[in-house]
Amino acid sequence: MPEDSIPTLLESLLRPPKRKYDYTWEPKILLDYLEELGPNTNLSLKVLSRKTAALLALTTAHRLQTLALISVENIMENEIQILITDKIKTTAVRREQPCLHIPFFKEKPNLCVASVLMHYVERSSKLRNENQEFLFLTTKKPHKTASTDTLTRWIEEALTHAGINTKVFSAYSTRHAATSAAYRKGVLLDAIKKTSGWSEKSQVFARFYNQRLKNTLQLAKAVFK
């Protein structure tokens, strides 16, 4: 080991990573706001984009980078399932790429994630050119592929409108809120890890995401329950 790497190694051992948050927010706060927006057909493209991104972030508990890489052609409409084929942070040899499972919530039409997603696909298809494969587009002309930063801004706007303090909680906190809520409501840890893209042996949830306050759809259903 090079000598100059020893101080860095010692520092990491003496000062292990800390949790970003000591507590998290209740997903119902954001869901109530999104439901009160009303029918999807009445929403502007900007509000619909914001709603779709926020619901997908809560339902899948995946990183925003993953959501930005959703390809329209990889959306299977039966269930709905979305395969992520591009390289992401957790991509590795012998590790499966994420498959996002999006449930239908017919009892709450304004919060039915699958319905919102398909409505967004239909609305954005009129703005999409043949070279734009990714799901999310910017809301202003020319409608370009939306970046992770754009999704971050949309979700933080949704959090602000819902009354969640974005000076404390970033858009990334949806991952903390969703996984913590699912765990509180009895979803098995293995299911949470699989849904959210962590490996079976990962201790990340226990160390950083389990905040107070064998079905791949368990997490999403618990968040919306």
C-alpha positions, -999 to 999 in steps of 0.1 A, spaced: 0 0 0 14 34 -9 25 55 21 4 85 10 -28 64 12 -23 55 49 -36 88 63 -67 86 42 -73 50 53 -69 60 89 -92 90 86 -119 68 71 -116 43 100 -116 70 126 -143 90 110 -168 66 94 -196 80 72 -225 95 91 -262 94 84 -274 123 63 -306 125 84 -314 116 120 -351 113 111 -373 113 80 -407 126 69 -439 106 65 -447 98 28 -484 106 34 -475 143 35 -463 142 -1 -490 118 -12 -518 140 1 -504 169 -19 -501 149 -51 -536 135 -47 -551 170 -42 -537 180 -76 -567 162 -91 -571 142 -123 -540 139 -145 -558 151 -176 -562 185 -159 -525 190 -150 -500 211 -169 -470 193 -184 -448 208 -156 -470 196 -128 -476 162 -144 -438 158 -148 -432 167 -112 -460 143 -100 -447 114 -121 -411 118 -109 -422 121 -72 -444 91 -74 -418 69 -91 -392 80 -65 -415 70 -36 -427 38 -53 -394 24 -63 -371 39 -36 -344 41 -63 -318 67 -69 -328 96 -92 -300 86 -116 -319 54 -121 -352 72 -128 -334 95 -153 -323 64 -172 -358 49 -177 -362 41 -214 -396 43 -229 -391 11 -249 -382 -8 -217 -416 -1 -200 -437 -32 -201 -473 -24 -197 -487 -56 -183 -478 -50 -147 -460 -24 -151 -423 -34 -152 -394 -11 -162 -360 -26 -170 -330 -4 -165 -304 -14 -190 -279 15 -187 -250 15 -163 -259 29 -129 -240 33 -96 -247 -3 -85 -239 -19 -118 -214 -47 -114 -204 -81 -128 -229 -108 -119 -253 -83 -103 -287 -80 -119 -298 -47 -134 -328 -31 -117 -363 -39 -127 -388 -14 -114 -422 -27 -105 -450 -1 -107 -483 -11 -91 -518 0 -99 -538 17 -71 -573 17 -86 -589 27 -53 -570 60 -55 -571 71 -92 -552 103 -86 -524 84 -70 -523 53 -92 -486 53 -101 -490 31 -132 -519 53 -145 -499 85 -139 -469 70 -157 -488 58 -187 -505 92 -190 -471 109 -189 -458 85 -216 -488 94 -238 -486 132 -232 -448 133 -237 -449 111 -269 -462 141 -288 -431 161 -278 -405 133 -282 -384 130 -313 -372 96 -326 -337 100 -309 -351 106 -274 -353 72 -258 -355 82 -221 -388 88 -204 -385 122 -189 -384 154 -210 -378 190 -200 -410 210 -199 -399 239 -220 -392 240 -257 -371 224 -271 -381 194 -251 -347 178 -243 -340 147 -222 -344 156 -186 -312 151 -165 -309 139 -129 -306 175 -118 -339 183 -135 -356 154 -117 -340 166 -84 -355 201 -90 -390 187 -98 -391 165 -67 -378 193 -44 -406 215 -58 -431 188 -50 -417 185 -14 -419 223 -10 -455 224 -22 -463 196 2 -449 215 31 -417 195 36 -386 216 45 -362 213 16 -335 231 35 -334 199 56 -345 173 31 -333 170 -4 -350 152 -33 -329 121 -24 -347 119 9 -376 102 -9 -354 70 -7 -351 74 30 -388 81 35 -400 53 14 -378 25 27 -382 36 63 -420 37 60 -420 3 44 -399 -12 72 -421 4 99 -451 -12 82 -437 -47 83 -421 -52 48 -393 -77 51 -358 -63 49 -349 -86 21 -378 -73 0 -368 -37 7 -332 -44 -3 -343 -61 -35 -368 -34 -45 -344 -5 -38 -314 -20 -55 -292 -30 -25 -275 -64 -24 -286 -91 0 -255 -85 22 -257 -47 21 -258 -30 55 -265 4 39 -302 4 49 -295 -5 85 -267 21 89 -281 50 69 -317 46 58 -337 30 86 -352 62 100 -378 66 128 -410 89 127 -415 -119 -9 -433 -96 -31 -414 -69 -52 -445 -47 -48 -445 -48 -10 -425 -16 -5 -447 4 -29 -480 -9 -13 -467 -2 22 -458 34 13 -493 40 -2 -512 22 25 
